Amino acid sequence: MYNISSNAWTWVSGSNTADVVGVYGTKGISSVNNYPGGRYMHSMDLHISRNCLFVFGGSGYAASSITGMFVVVNLESF
């Protein structure tokens, strides 16, 4: 979670280790158990009026059924 007044991020949930694969659940169905895989070189946008964080692409790990690191081309919103 980002705090505008302190200009700092706070750890809310998810893994705190590197190289974690994602859990994506069922397409179109939200779940608190879903989270993206670890990645770097991604793009993020904090949309304040919608109270939403968007994460797009990067290089990293997507799902446990796919081994190795690769280019990730997906859009996640939180």
N, CA, C and O atoms as a Maestro MAE file, in Angstrom:
{
 s_m_m2io_version
 :::
 2.0.0
}

f_m_ct {
 s_m_title
 :::
 protein
 m_atom[312] {
  # First column is atom index #
  i_m_mmod_type
  r_m_x_coord
  r_m_y_coord
  r_m_z_coord
  i_m_residue_number
  s_m_chain_name
  s_m_pdb_residue_name
  s_m_pdb_atom_name
  i_m_atomic_number
  :::
  1 25 0.850 -1.156 0.000 1 A "MET " " N  " 7
  2 3 0.000 0.000 0.000 1 A "MET " " CA " 6
  3 2 0.903 1.229 0.000 1 A "MET " " C  " 6
  4 15 1.902 1.273 0.718 1 A "MET " " O  " 8
  5 25 0.549 2.221 -0.806 2 A "TYR " " N  " 7
  6 3 1.342 3.444 -0.903 2 A "TYR " " CA " 6
  7 2 0.716 4.548 -0.067 2 A "TYR " " C  " 6
  8 15 -0.486 4.796 -0.161 2 A "TYR " " O  " 8
  9 25 1.526 5.211 0.749 3 A "ASN " " N  " 7
  10 3 1.081 6.328 1.577 3 A "ASN " " CA " 6
  11 2 1.622 7.610 0.956 3 A "ASN " " C  " 6
  12 15 2.828 7.855 0.963 3 A "ASN " " O  " 8
  13 25 0.719 8.424 0.420 4 A "ILE " " N  " 7
  14 3 1.131 9.641 -0.271 4 A "ILE " " CA " 6
  15 2 1.845 10.607 0.666 4 A "ILE " " C  " 6
  16 15 2.866 11.182 0.290 4 A "ILE " " O  " 8
  17 25 1.336 10.792 1.860 5 A "SER " " N  " 7
  18 3 1.920 11.778 2.776 5 A "SER " " CA " 6
  19 2 3.335 11.408 3.224 5 A "SER " " C  " 6
  20 15 4.167 12.294 3.420 5 A "SER " " O  " 8
  21 25 3.621 10.107 3.389 6 A "SER " " N  " 7
  22 3 4.971 9.698 3.802 6 A "SER " " CA " 6
  23 2 5.836 9.287 2.604 6 A "SER " " C  " 6
  24 15 7.034 9.047 2.752 6 A "SER " " O  " 8
  25 25 5.215 9.207 1.408 7 A "ASN " " N  " 7
  26 3 5.917 8.817 0.187 7 A "ASN " " CA " 6
  27 2 6.609 7.460 0.362 7 A "ASN " " C  " 6
  28 15 7.761 7.279 -0.032 7 A "ASN " " O  " 8
  29 25 5.876 6.507 0.965 8 A "ALA " " N  " 7
  30 3 6.460 5.197 1.253 8 A "ALA " " CA " 6
  31 2 5.456 4.079 0.984 8 A "ALA " " C  " 6
  32 15 4.246 4.267 1.112 8 A "ALA " " O  " 8
  33 25 5.987 2.902 0.603 9 A "TRP " " N  " 7
  34 3 5.170 1.710 0.401 9 A "TRP " " CA " 6
  35 2 5.151 0.885 1.679 9 A "TRP " " C  " 6
  36 15 6.135 0.853 2.418 9 A "TRP " " O  " 8
  37 25 4.031 0.217 1.940 10 A "THR " " N  " 7
  38 3 3.889 -0.682 3.073 10 A "THR " " CA " 6
  39 2 3.563 -2.073 2.547 10 A "THR " " C  " 6
  40 15 2.691 -2.230 1.694 10 A "THR " " O  " 8
  41 25 4.267 -3.084 3.058 11 A "TRP " " N  " 7
  42 3 4.006 -4.467 2.651 11 A "TRP " " CA " 6
  43 2 2.643 -4.881 3.171 11 A "TRP " " C  " 6
  44 15 2.382 -4.780 4.370 11 A "TRP " " O  " 8
  45 25 1.762 -5.351 2.279 12 A "VAL " " N  " 7
  46 3 0.407 -5.712 2.681 12 A "VAL " " CA " 6
  47 2 0.211 -7.216 2.674 12 A "VAL " " C  " 6
  48 15 -0.280 -7.785 3.649 12 A "VAL " " O  " 8
  49 25 0.597 -7.873 1.563 13 A "SER " " N  " 7
  50 3 0.413 -9.316 1.492 13 A "SER " " CA " 6
  51 2 1.258 -9.872 0.356 13 A "SER " " C  " 6
  52 15 1.930 -9.129 -0.359 13 A "SER " " O  " 8
  53 25 1.215 -11.178 0.204 14 A "GLY " " N  " 7
  54 3 1.990 -11.833 -0.846 14 A "GLY " " CA " 6
  55 2 3.330 -12.312 -0.332 14 A "GLY " " C  " 6
  56 15 3.693 -12.098 0.824 14 A "GLY " " O  " 8
  57 25 4.049 -12.962 -1.217 15 A "SER " " N  " 7
  58 3 5.340 -13.528 -0.843 15 A "SER " " CA " 6
  59 2 6.382 -12.433 -0.651 15 A "SER " " C  " 6
  60 15 6.333 -11.394 -1.309 15 A "SER " " O  " 8
  61 25 7.315 -12.671 0.247 16 A "ASN " " N  " 7
  62 3 8.430 -11.749 0.435 16 A "ASN " " CA " 6
  63 2 9.745 -12.385 -0.006 16 A "ASN " " C  " 6
  64 15 10.818 -11.981 0.442 16 A "ASN " " O  " 8
  65 25 9.654 -13.379 -0.884 17 A "THR " " N  " 7
  66 3 10.850 -14.022 -1.422 17 A "THR " " CA " 6
  67 2 10.932 -13.791 -2.927 17 A "THR " " C  " 6
  68 15 9.929 -13.488 -3.572 17 A "THR " " O  " 8
  69 25 12.127 -13.936 -3.476 18 A "ALA " " N  " 7
  70 3 12.343 -13.721 -4.910 18 A "ALA " " CA " 6
  71 2 11.940 -14.942 -5.725 18 A "ALA " " C  " 6
  72 15 11.836 -16.048 -5.195 18 A "ALA " " O  " 8
  73 25 11.719 -14.732 -7.004 19 A "ASP " " N  " 7
  74 3 11.479 -15.807 -7.973 19 A "ASP " " CA " 6
  75 2 10.261 -16.668 -7.639 19 A "ASP " " C  " 6
  76 15 10.308 -17.891 -7.771 19 A "ASP " " O  " 8
  77 25 9.186 -16.041 -7.213 20 A "VAL " " N  " 7
  78 3 7.960 -16.750 -6.849 20 A "VAL " " CA " 6
  79 2 7.055 -16.865 -8.072 20 A "VAL " " C  " 6
  80 15 6.894 -15.898 -8.817 20 A "VAL " " O  " 8
  81 25 6.468 -18.035 -8.282 21 A "VAL " " N  " 7
  82 3 5.505 -18.214 -9.371 21 A "VAL " " CA " 6
  83 2 4.149 -17.665 -8.929 21 A "VAL " " C  " 6
  84 15 3.851 -17.611 -7.736 21 A "VAL " " O  " 8
  85 25 3.330 -17.258 -9.903 22 A "GLY " " N  " 7
  86 3 2.037 -16.674 -9.588 22 A "GLY " " CA " 6
  87 2 0.946 -17.701 -9.391 22 A "GLY " " C  " 6
  88 15 1.062 -18.849 -9.821 22 A "GLY " " O  " 8
  89 25 -0.113 -17.272 -8.734 23 A "VAL " " N  " 7
  90 3 -1.333 -18.055 -8.603 23 A "VAL " " CA " 6
  91 2 -2.437 -17.202 -9.217 23 A "VAL " " C  " 6
  92 15 -2.741 -16.122 -8.711 23 A "VAL " " O  " 8
  93 25 -3.044 -17.685 -10.313 24 A "TYR " " N  " 7
  94 3 -3.982 -16.868 -11.077 24 A "TYR " " CA " 6
  95 2 -5.431 -17.330 -10.972 24 A "TYR " " C  " 6
  96 15 -6.326 -16.604 -11.404 24 A "TYR " " O  " 8
  97 25 -5.686 -18.478 -10.429 25 A "GLY " " N  " 7
  98 3 -7.061 -18.923 -10.227 25 A "GLY " " CA " 6
  99 2 -7.828 -19.072 -11.527 25 A "GLY " " C  " 6
  100 15 -7.259 -19.435 -12.556 25 A "GLY " " O  " 8
  101 25 -9.127 -18.789 -11.475 26 A "THR " " N  " 7
  102 3 -10.010 -18.914 -12.625 26 A "THR " " CA " 6
  103 2 -10.200 -17.555 -13.292 26 A "THR " " C  " 6
  104 15 -10.527 -16.573 -12.626 26 A "THR " " O  " 8
  105 25 -9.995 -17.501 -14.603 27 A "LYS " " N  " 7
  106 3 -10.121 -16.251 -15.348 27 A "LYS " " CA " 6
  107 2 -11.493 -15.624 -15.126 27 A "LYS " " C  " 6
  108 15 -12.520 -16.288 -15.261 27 A "LYS " " O  " 8
  109 25 -11.496 -14.332 -14.781 28 A "GLY " " N  " 7
  110 3 -12.730 -13.590 -14.585 28 A "GLY " " CA " 6
  111 2 -13.321 -13.679 -13.195 28 A "GLY " " C  " 6
  112 15 -14.333 -13.038 -12.913 28 A "GLY " " O  " 8
  113 25 -12.702 -14.471 -12.310 29 A "ILE " " N  " 7
  114 3 -13.213 -14.622 -10.946 29 A "ILE " " CA " 6
  115 2 -12.144 -14.150 -9.959 29 A "ILE " " C  " 6
  116 15 -11.063 -14.733 -9.881 29 A "ILE " " O  " 8
  117 25 -12.450 -13.096 -9.210 30 A "SER " " N  " 7
  118 3 -11.511 -12.554 -8.228 30 A "SER " " CA " 6
  119 2 -11.376 -13.482 -7.031 30 A "SER " " C  " 6
  120 15 -12.324 -14.168 -6.650 30 A "SER " " O  " 8
  121 25 -10.194 -13.494 -6.448 31 A "SER " " N  " 7
  122 3 -9.962 -14.279 -5.243 31 A "SER " " CA " 6
  123 2 -8.801 -13.675 -4.458 31 A "SER " " C  " 6
  124 15 -7.819 -13.218 -5.042 31 A "SER " " O  " 8
  125 25 -8.922 -13.675 -3.138 32 A "VAL " " N  " 7
  126 3 -7.829 -13.192 -2.293 32 A "VAL " " CA " 6
  127 2 -6.622 -14.121 -2.365 32 A "VAL " " C  " 6
  128 15 -5.535 -13.752 -1.921 32 A "VAL " " O  " 8
  129 25 -6.797 -15.315 -2.915 33 A "ASN " " N  " 7
  130 3 -5.704 -16.278 -3.024 33 A "ASN " " CA " 6
  131 2 -4.874 -16.078 -4.289 33 A "ASN " " C  " 6
  132 15 -3.832 -16.717 -4.435 33 A "ASN " " O  " 8
  133 25 -5.302 -15.215 -5.206 34 A "ASN " " N  " 7
  134 3 -4.565 -14.966 -6.443 34 A "ASN " " CA " 6
  135 2 -3.503 -13.895 -6.243 34 A "ASN " " C  " 6
  136 15 -3.722 -12.925 -5.518 34 A "ASN " " O  " 8
  137 25 -2.348 -14.072 -6.887 35 A "TYR " " N  " 7
  138 3 -1.298 -13.054 -6.874 35 A "TYR " " CA " 6
  139 2 -0.375 -13.297 -8.057 35 A "TYR " " C  " 6
  140 15 -0.209 -14.437 -8.491 35 A "TYR " " O  " 8
  141 25 0.231 -12.230 -8.586 36 A "PRO " " N  " 7
  142 3 1.115 -12.384 -9.736 36 A "PRO " " CA " 6
  143 2 2.452 -12.976 -9.334 36 A "PRO " " C  " 6
  144 15 2.856 -12.893 -8.174 36 A "PRO " " O  " 8
  145 25 3.133 -13.572 -10.292 37 A "GLY " " N  " 7
  146 3 4.473 -14.087 -10.045 37 A "GLY " " CA " 6
  147 2 5.478 -12.950 -9.907 37 A "GLY " " C  " 6
  148 15 5.223 -11.828 -10.344 37 A "GLY " " O  " 8
  149 25 6.626 -13.252 -9.292 38 A "GLY " " N  " 7
  150 3 7.680 -12.254 -9.144 38 A "GLY " " CA " 6
  151 2 8.180 -11.798 -10.507 38 A "GLY " " C  " 6
  152 15 8.272 -12.602 -11.435 38 A "GLY " " O  " 8
  153 25 8.502 -10.523 -10.634 39 A "ARG " " N  " 7
  154 3 8.981 -9.995 -11.916 39 A "ARG " " CA " 6
  155 2 9.810 -8.740 -11.715 39 A "ARG " " C  " 6
  156 15 9.799 -8.131 -10.645 39 A "ARG " " O  " 8
  157 25 10.517 -8.372 -12.749 40 A "TYR " " N  " 7
  158 3 11.256 -7.117 -12.764 40 A "TYR " " CA " 6
  159 2 11.126 -6.513 -14.156 40 A "TYR " " C  " 6
  160 15 10.674 -7.179 -15.087 40 A "TYR " " O  " 8
  161 25 11.520 -5.255 -14.297 41 A "MET " " N  " 7
  162 3 11.399 -4.505 -15.544 41 A "MET " " CA " 6
  163 2 9.939 -4.402 -15.998 41 A "MET " " C  " 6
  164 15 9.657 -4.414 -17.197 41 A "MET " " O  " 8
  165 25 9.029 -4.302 -15.056 42 A "HIS " " N  " 7
  166 3 7.598 -4.170 -15.338 42 A "HIS " " CA " 6
  167 2 7.212 -2.689 -15.295 42 A "HIS " " C  " 6
  168 15 8.019 -1.834 -14.931 42 A "HIS " " O  " 8
  169 25 5.992 -2.413 -15.666 43 A "SER " " N  " 7
  170 3 5.446 -1.058 -15.563 43 A "SER " " CA " 6
  171 2 4.315 -1.070 -14.552 43 A "SER " " C  " 6
  172 15 3.540 -2.024 -14.485 43 A "SER " " O  " 8
  173 25 4.226 -0.003 -13.764 44 A "MET " " N  " 7
  174 3 3.146 0.104 -12.786 44 A "MET " " CA " 6
  175 2 2.499 1.474 -12.903 44 A "MET " " C  " 6
  176 15 3.144 2.457 -13.270 44 A "MET " " O  " 8
  177 25 1.209 1.520 -12.583 45 A "ASP " " N  " 7
  178 3 0.486 2.784 -12.550 45 A "ASP " " CA " 6
  179 2 -0.454 2.765 -11.361 45 A "ASP " " C  " 6
  180 15 -1.264 1.850 -11.211 45 A "ASP " " O  " 8
  181 25 -0.346 3.770 -10.524 46 A "LEU " " N  " 7
  182 3 -1.240 3.914 -9.382 46 A "LEU " " CA " 6
  183 2 -2.354 4.865 -9.800 46 A "LEU " " C  " 6
  184 15 -2.112 6.050 -10.029 46 A "LEU " " O  " 8
  185 25 -3.555 4.350 -9.896 47 A "HIS " " N  " 7
  186 3 -4.713 5.135 -10.319 47 A "HIS " " CA " 6
  187 2 -5.457 5.553 -9.060 47 A "HIS " " C  " 6
  188 15 -6.283 4.804 -8.540 47 A "HIS " " O  " 8
  189 25 -5.159 6.750 -8.576 48 A "ILE " " N  " 7
  190 3 -5.667 7.190 -7.275 48 A "ILE " " CA " 6
  191 2 -7.181 7.304 -7.254 48 A "ILE " " C  " 6
  192 15 -7.810 6.874 -6.287 48 A "ILE " " O  " 8
  193 25 -7.789 7.874 -8.296 49 A "SER " " N  " 7
  194 3 -9.243 8.064 -8.266 49 A "SER " " CA " 6
  195 2 -10.011 6.748 -8.286 49 A "SER " " C  " 6
  196 15 -11.153 6.690 -7.832 49 A "SER " " O  " 8
  197 25 -9.384 5.677 -8.816 50 A "ARG " " N  " 7
  198 3 -10.028 4.356 -8.821 50 A "ARG " " CA " 6
  199 2 -9.528 3.481 -7.681 50 A "ARG " " C  " 6
  200 15 -9.978 2.346 -7.524 50 A "ARG " " O  " 8
  201 25 -8.584 4.013 -6.872 51 A "ASN " " N  " 7
  202 3 -7.990 3.273 -5.759 51 A "ASN " " CA " 6
  203 2 -7.476 1.923 -6.238 51 A "ASN " " C  " 6
  204 15 -7.801 0.882 -5.668 51 A "ASN " " O  " 8
  205 25 -6.661 1.958 -7.303 52 A "CYS " " N  " 7
  206 3 -6.236 0.731 -7.956 52 A "CYS " " CA " 6
  207 2 -4.784 0.847 -8.420 52 A "CYS " " C  " 6
  208 15 -4.344 1.912 -8.852 52 A "CYS " " O  " 8
  209 25 -4.052 -0.252 -8.324 53 A "LEU " " N  " 7
  210 3 -2.686 -0.335 -8.833 53 A "LEU " " CA " 6
  211 2 -2.677 -1.296 -10.012 53 A "LEU " " C  " 6
  212 15 -3.172 -2.419 -9.908 53 A "LEU " " O  " 8
  213 25 -2.117 -0.859 -11.130 54 A "PHE " " N  " 7
  214 3 -1.996 -1.702 -12.309 54 A "PHE " " CA " 6
  215 2 -0.531 -2.087 -12.490 54 A "PHE " " C  " 6
  216 15 0.355 -1.242 -12.367 54 A "PHE " " O  " 8
  217 25 -0.277 -3.365 -12.784 55 A "VAL " " N  " 7
  218 3 1.063 -3.873 -13.066 55 A "VAL " " CA " 6
  219 2 1.022 -4.538 -14.432 55 A "VAL " " C  " 6
  220 15 0.186 -5.408 -14.681 55 A "VAL " " O  " 8
  221 25 1.936 -4.124 -15.328 56 A "PHE " " N  " 7
  222 3 1.948 -4.689 -16.674 56 A "PHE " " CA " 6
  223 2 3.313 -5.271 -17.006 56 A "PHE " " C  " 6
  224 15 4.345 -4.631 -16.803 56 A "PHE " " O  " 8
  225 25 3.301 -6.498 -17.521 57 A "GLY " " N  " 7
  226 3 4.463 -7.123 -18.145 57 A "GLY " " CA " 6
  227 2 5.690 -7.265 -17.271 57 A "GLY " " C  " 6
  228 15 5.606 -7.339 -16.045 57 A "GLY " " O  " 8
  229 25 6.839 -7.300 -17.941 58 A "GLY " " N  " 7
  230 3 8.128 -7.471 -17.293 58 A "GLY " " CA " 6
  231 2 8.729 -8.826 -17.610 58 A "GLY " " C  " 6
  232 15 8.230 -9.556 -18.466 58 A "GLY " " O  " 8
  233 25 9.790 -9.150 -16.922 59 A "SER " " N  " 7
  234 3 10.416 -10.465 -17.026 59 A "SER " " CA " 6
  235 2 10.266 -11.143 -15.678 59 A "SER " " C  " 6
  236 15 10.486 -10.519 -14.640 59 A "SER " " O  " 8
  237 25 9.896 -12.408 -15.685 60 A "GLY " " N  " 7
  238 3 9.733 -13.080 -14.410 60 A "GLY " " CA " 6
  239 2 9.055 -14.416 -14.540 60 A "GLY " " C  " 6
  240 15 9.205 -15.116 -15.541 60 A "GLY " " O  " 8
  241 25 8.307 -14.762 -13.513 61 A "TYR " " N  " 7
  242 3 7.666 -16.068 -13.398 61 A "TYR " " CA " 6
  243 2 6.158 -15.876 -13.406 61 A "TYR " " C  " 6
  244 15 5.634 -15.023 -12.688 61 A "TYR " " O  " 8
  245 25 5.464 -16.656 -14.205 62 A "ALA " " N  " 7
  246 3 4.021 -16.479 -14.327 62 A "ALA " " CA " 6
  247 2 3.245 -17.489 -13.496 62 A "ALA " " C  " 6
  248 15 2.575 -17.105 -12.537 62 A "ALA " " O  " 8
  249 25 3.317 -18.764 -13.838 63 A "ALA " " N  " 7
  250 3 2.533 -19.785 -13.149 63 A "ALA " " CA " 6
  251 2 3.387 -21.026 -12.909 63 A "ALA " " C  " 6
  252 15 4.384 -21.243 -13.597 63 A "ALA " " O  " 8
  253 25 2.998 -21.829 -11.942 64 A "SER " " N  " 7
  254 3 3.792 -23.000 -11.577 64 A "SER " " CA " 6
  255 2 3.861 -24.038 -12.690 64 A "SER " " C  " 6
  256 15 4.765 -24.875 -12.692 64 A "SER " " O  " 8
  257 25 2.924 -24.002 -13.637 65 A "SER " " N  " 7
  258 3 2.948 -24.979 -14.726 65 A "SER " " CA " 6
  259 2 3.973 -24.631 -15.798 65 A "SER " " C  " 6
  260 15 4.240 -25.435 -16.691 65 A "SER " " O  " 8
  261 25 4.545 -23.432 -15.710 66 A "ILE " " N  " 7
  262 3 5.541 -22.988 -16.683 66 A "ILE " " CA " 6
  263 2 6.858 -22.826 -15.944 66 A "ILE " " C  " 6
  264 15 6.924 -22.094 -14.957 66 A "ILE " " O  " 8
  265 25 7.913 -23.500 -16.406 67 A "THR " " N  " 7
  266 3 9.190 -23.422 -15.709 67 A "THR " " CA " 6
  267 2 10.087 -22.380 -16.352 67 A "THR " " C  " 6
  268 15 10.041 -22.167 -17.564 67 A "THR " " O  " 8
  269 25 10.889 -21.744 -15.546 68 A "GLY " " N  " 7
  270 3 11.846 -20.766 -16.026 68 A "GLY " " CA " 6
  271 2 11.291 -19.357 -16.080 68 A "GLY " " C  " 6
  272 15 10.097 -19.116 -15.906 68 A "GLY " " O  " 8
  273 25 12.219 -18.428 -16.331 69 A "MET " " N  " 7
  274 3 11.862 -17.020 -16.403 69 A "MET " " CA " 6
  275 2 11.636 -16.648 -17.863 69 A "MET " " C  " 6
  276 15 12.325 -17.154 -18.749 69 A "MET " " O  " 8
  277 25 10.683 -15.774 -18.112 70 A "PHE " " N  " 7
  278 3 10.396 -15.363 -19.461 70 A "PHE " " CA " 6
  279 2 9.714 -13.996 -19.458 70 A "PHE " " C  " 6
  280 15 9.421 -13.453 -18.393 70 A "PHE " " O  " 8
  281 25 9.461 -13.443 -20.632 71 A "VAL " " N  " 7
  282 3 8.770 -12.160 -20.721 71 A "VAL " " CA " 6
  283 2 7.300 -12.369 -20.373 71 A "VAL " " C  " 6
  284 15 6.635 -13.234 -20.944 71 A "VAL " " O  " 8
  285 25 6.804 -11.582 -19.446 72 A "VAL " " N  " 7
  286 3 5.416 -11.667 -18.993 72 A "VAL " " CA " 6
  287 2 4.623 -10.568 -19.680 72 A "VAL " " C  " 6
  288 15 4.983 -9.394 -19.588 72 A "VAL " " O  " 8
  289 25 3.553 -10.933 -20.366 73 A "VAL " " N  " 7
  290 3 2.719 -9.943 -21.037 73 A "VAL " " CA " 6
  291 2 1.297 -10.080 -20.501 73 A "VAL " " C  " 6
  292 15 0.440 -10.703 -21.129 73 A "VAL " " O  " 8
  293 25 1.063 -9.497 -19.347 74 A "ASN " " N  " 7
  294 3 -0.281 -9.505 -18.776 74 A "ASN " " CA " 6
  295 2 -0.493 -8.234 -17.978 74 A "ASN " " C  " 6
  296 15 0.468 -7.550 -17.626 74 A "ASN " " O  " 8
  297 25 -1.733 -7.920 -17.695 75 A "LEU " " N  " 7
  298 3 -2.092 -6.739 -16.923 75 A "LEU " " CA " 6
  299 2 -2.808 -7.194 -15.670 75 A "LEU " " C  " 6
  300 15 -3.832 -7.873 -15.747 75 A "LEU " " O  " 8
  301 25 -2.276 -6.824 -14.518 76 A "GLU " " N  " 7
  302 3 -2.886 -7.164 -13.237 76 A "GLU " " CA " 6
  303 2 -3.400 -5.878 -12.598 76 A "GLU " " C  " 6
  304 15 -2.805 -4.815 -12.776 76 A "GLU " " O  " 8
  305 25 -4.485 -5.970 -11.865 77 A "SER " " N  " 7
  306 3 -4.978 -4.804 -11.115 77 A "SER " " CA " 6
  307 2 -5.260 -5.215 -9.678 77 A "SER " " C  " 6
  308 15 -5.754 -6.311 -9.412 77 A "SER " " O  " 8
  309 25 -4.937 -4.317 -8.762 78 A "PHE " " N  " 7
  310 3 -5.104 -4.589 -7.334 78 A "PHE " " CA " 6
  311 2 -5.781 -3.403 -6.688 78 A "PHE " " C  " 6
  312 15 -6.024 -3.413 -5.481 78 A "PHE " " O  " 8
  :::
 }
 m_bond[311] {
  # First column is bond index #
  i_m_from
  i_m_to
  i_m_order
  :::
  1 1 2 1
  2 2 3 1
  3 3 4 2
  4 3 5 1
  5 5 6 1
  6 6 7 1
  7 7 8 2
  8 7 9 1
  9 9 10 1
  10 10 11 1
  11 11 12 2
  12 11 13 1
  13 13 14 1
  14 14 15 1
  15 15 16 2
  16 15 17 1
  17 17 18 1
  18 18 19 1
  19 19 20 2
  20 19 21 1
  21 21 22 1
  22 22 23 1
  23 23 24 2
  24 23 25 1
  25 25 26 1
  26 26 27 1
  27 27 28 2
  28 27 29 1
  29 29 30 1
  30 30 31 1
  31 31 32 2
  32 31 33 1
  33 33 34 1
  34 34 35 1
  35 35 36 2
  36 35 37 1
  37 37 38 1
  38 38 39 1
  39 39 40 2
  40 39 41 1
  41 41 42 1
  42 42 43 1
  43 43 44 2
  44 43 45 1
  45 45 46 1
  46 46 47 1
  47 47 48 2
  48 47 49 1
  49 49 50 1
  50 50 51 1
  51 51 52 2
  52 51 53 1
  53 53 54 1
  54 54 55 1
  55 55 56 2
  56 55 57 1
  57 57 58 1
  58 58 59 1
  59 59 60 2
  60 59 61 1
  61 61 62 1
  62 62 63 1
  63 63 64 2
  64 63 65 1
  65 65 66 1
  66 66 67 1
  67 67 68 2
  68 67 69 1
  69 69 70 1
  70 70 71 1
  71 71 72 2
  72 71 73 1
  73 73 74 1
  74 74 75 1
  75 75 76 2
  76 75 77 1
  77 77 78 1
  78 78 79 1
  79 79 80 2
  80 79 81 1
  81 81 82 1
  82 82 83 1
  83 83 84 2
  84 83 85 1
  85 85 86 1
  86 86 87 1
  87 87 88 2
  88 87 89 1
  89 89 90 1
  90 90 91 1
  91 91 92 2
  92 91 93 1
  93 93 94 1
  94 94 95 1
  95 95 96 2
  96 95 97 1
  97 97 98 1
  98 98 99 1
  99 99 100 2
  100 99 101 1
  101 101 102 1
  102 102 103 1
  103 103 104 2
  104 103 105 1
  105 105 106 1
  106 106 107 1
  107 107 108 2
  108 107 109 1
  109 109 110 1
  110 110 111 1
  111 111 112 2
  112 111 113 1
  113 113 114 1
  114 114 115 1
  115 115 116 2
  116 115 117 1
  117 117 118 1
  118 118 119 1
  119 119 120 2
  120 119 121 1
  121 121 122 1
  122 122 123 1
  123 123 124 2
  124 123 125 1
  125 125 126 1
  126 126 127 1
  127 127 128 2
  128 127 129 1
  129 129 130 1
  130 130 131 1
  131 131 132 2
  132 131 133 1
  133 133 134 1
  134 134 135 1
  135 135 136 2
  136 135 137 1
  137 137 138 1
  138 138 139 1
  139 139 140 2
  140 139 141 1
  141 141 142 1
  142 142 143 1
  143 143 144 2
  144 143 145 1
  145 145 146 1
  146 146 147 1
  147 147 148 2
  148 147 149 1
  149 149 150 1
  150 150 151 1
  151 151 152 2
  152 151 153 1
  153 153 154 1
  154 154 155 1
  155 155 156 2
  156 155 157 1
  157 157 158 1
  158 158 159 1
  159 159 160 2
  160 159 161 1
  161 161 162 1
  162 162 163 1
  163 163 164 2
  164 163 165 1
  165 165 166 1
  166 166 167 1
  167 167 168 2
  168 167 169 1
  169 169 170 1
  170 170 171 1
  171 171 172 2
  172 171 173 1
  173 173 174 1
  174 174 175 1
  175 175 176 2
  176 175 177 1
  177 177 178 1
  178 178 179 1
  179 179 180 2
  180 179 181 1
  181 181 182 1
  182 182 183 1
  183 183 184 2
  184 183 185 1
  185 185 186 1
  186 186 187 1
  187 187 188 2
  188 187 189 1
  189 189 190 1
  190 190 191 1
  191 191 192 2
  192 191 193 1
  193 193 194 1
  194 194 195 1
  195 195 196 2
  196 195 197 1
  197 197 198 1
  198 198 199 1
  199 199 200 2
  200 199 201 1
  201 201 202 1
  202 202 203 1
  203 203 204 2
  204 203 205 1
  205 205 206 1
  206 206 207 1
  207 207 208 2
  208 207 209 1
  209 209 210 1
  210 210 211 1
  211 211 212 2
  212 211 213 1
  213 213 214 1
  214 214 215 1
  215 215 216 2
  216 215 217 1
  217 217 218 1
  218 218 219 1
  219 219 220 2
  220 219 221 1
  221 221 222 1
  222 222 223 1
  223 223 224 2
  224 223 225 1
  225 225 226 1
  226 226 227 1
  227 227 228 2
  228 227 229 1
  229 229 230 1
  230 230 231 1
  231 231 232 2
  232 231 233 1
  233 233 234 1
  234 234 235 1
  235 235 236 2
  236 235 237 1
  237 237 238 1
  238 238 239 1
  239 239 240 2
  240 239 241 1
  241 241 242 1
  242 242 243 1
  243 243 244 2
  244 243 245 1
  245 245 246 1
  246 246 247 1
  247 247 248 2
  248 247 249 1
  249 249 250 1
  250 250 251 1
  251 251 252 2
  252 251 253 1
  253 253 254 1
  254 254 255 1
  255 255 256 2
  256 255 257 1
  257 257 258 1
  258 258 259 1
  259 259 260 2
  260 259 261 1
  261 261 262 1
  262 262 263 1
  263 263 264 2
  264 263 265 1
  265 265 266 1
  266 266 267 1
  267 267 268 2
  268 267 269 1
  269 269 270 1
  270 270 271 1
  271 271 272 2
  272 271 273 1
  273 273 274 1
  274 274 275 1
  275 275 276 2
  276 275 277 1
  277 277 278 1
  278 278 279 1
  279 279 280 2
  280 279 281 1
  281 281 282 1
  282 282 283 1
  283 283 284 2
  284 283 285 1
  285 285 286 1
  286 286 287 1
  287 287 288 2
  288 287 289 1
  289 289 290 1
  290 290 291 1
  291 291 292 2
  292 291 293 1
  293 293 294 1
  294 294 295 1
  295 295 296 2
  296 295 297 1
  297 297 298 1
  298 298 299 1
  299 299 300 2
  300 299 301 1
  301 301 302 1
  302 302 303 1
  303 303 304 2
  304 303 305 1
  305 305 306 1
  306 306 307 1
  307 307 308 2
  308 307 309 1
  309 309 310 1
  310 310 311 1
  311 311 312 2
  :::
 }
}
